[in-house]
Amino acid sequence: MKITYKDAGIDLEKVKTAHRAIEELISVTHGFREGVISGYGHYAGLIEMGDSKVLALHTDGVGTKVLVAQMAGRFDTIGIDCIAMNVNDVICVGAEPIAFVDYIAVRKPSEKLTNEIVKGLVKGAREAGVAIIGGETAVMPDVITGHKQAFDLAGTVIGMAPKDRLVLGDKIEVNDVIVGVESSGLHSNGYSLARKVLLRKYKIGQKIRELNNTLADELLKPTRIYVKPVMDILEKMEINGLAHITGGAFTKLTRLRDDVCFKLFDMPEPQPIFKLIQTHAKLDNKEMYSTFNMGIGFCVIVRDSTADDVINNFKKYGMRSSIVGKIMDGKGVYIGKVRLAQE
């Protein structure tokens, strides 16, 4: 039986409707302060700080990946995911992440649980080069229910960018190329569908032949952090667009520009976890590439002449990348000839 994201409880059309309502409501607040450059709809909100600097803010969590951590009884990597989901978004506007605050909500106090989560936060912060300057731990047994070690985790990152180095997608042109950078796996998105599909067939600690790994180890692989190589290319090269491939997957590219066509025609072979989900969920490529990163966690859009330099730079940081597509006339995001739904 085919199992879609909607079957897993995520109705993307309803999510989009809610997002539009939120945007309409909060946009009025942009007039409360001078200097708001962008609020809702890009990867980070931007506000001018003087004549030459821009402050960037973003907030995010790790979704239902926390449920996998609870089932496996492992909490030392989920903090890395929380850092990654925030810093990878804020760099998409050309901002360097500098500080982070976290929010941990738990069913009941547990020093072991919170210590393990914070160890992951610290590890991710070290890799991203950000300072964790505060946070909040809330004990809410009536809200955080279910597992005895139930919790939720979210955070907010602050970044700074020179005003003349902002990357907002407005410089993207037809014939630019899309460089895709490998992901470490599922990262932190699509877990409602992944869990519904895989946990009905496998146990969390079961070793799966196709993965050469246990399901827990595969699903808890931390989200890759792209901060250092991206900051490097921003210093050295002209970059026209940056996209973190998360919820909504490659439809995220339309955040950069909605009046060009993002044609993806040379995608790498996805890691086995994606093939396993696709097989058991009986999903077509359109659904998969609209939900999961399919092995590409980050995209860089540049002139064709710059692509090799970008690829070599990521290689220096131990990350594989390649040209996966091109900017063409038209609108939307295409995987081959298949158009993905708009974000």
Secondary structure, DSSP 4 states (H G I P E B T S, - for coil): ----TTTTT--HHHHHHHHHHHHHHHGGGGGGSTTEEE-SSSSSEEEEETTTEEEEEEEEE-TTHHHHHHHHT--SSHHHHHHHHHHHHHGGGTPEEEEEEEEEEESS--HHHHHHHHHHHHHHHHHHT-EEEEEEEEE-TTTS-SSTT-EEEEEEEEEEEEGGG---STT--TT-EEEEEE-SSSTTSSHHHHHHHHTTTS-TT-EETTTTEEHHHHHTPPPPP-HHHHHHHHHHS---EEEE--TTGGGGGGGT-SSSEEEE--PPPPPHHHHHHHHHHT--HHHHHHHS-TTEEEEEEE-GGGHHHHHHHHHHTT--EEEEEEEESSSEEEETTEEPPP-
